[in-house]
Amino acid sequence: MMLFNYKDYVGCAEFDEEAEIFSGRVININRDIVTFWGETREEAYQEFVISVDGYLEFCEEEHRQPEAPLCIS
């Protein structure tokens, strides 16, 4: 398991041996679902960043407040 952090959002990714990719999701929001994947750790992180930015842009376009990231301890 890998954890990523970007703009206070936390992504968790695991390697799927069958598909041979890292797949993950943002884990510190409850209402919305934000996912990402990549063939390498670096690609998974880049896709996580793109997914978070895309989520924030989507919320702005829809004129709604993005879900604030929960504090994970």
Stockholm file with secondary structure:
# STOCKHOLM 1.0

chainA/1-73         MMLFNYKDYVGCAEFDEEAEIFSGRVININRDIVTFWGETREEAYQEFVISVDGYLEFCEEEHRQPEAPLCIS
#=GR chainA/1-73 SS CEEEEETTEEEEEEEETTTTEEEEEECSCSSSCCEEEESSHHHHHHHHHHHHHHHHHHHHHTTCCCCCCCCCC
#=GC SS_cons        CEEEEETTEEEEEEEETTTTEEEEEECSCSSSCCEEEESSHHHHHHHHHHHHHHHHHHHHHTTCCCCCCCCCC
//
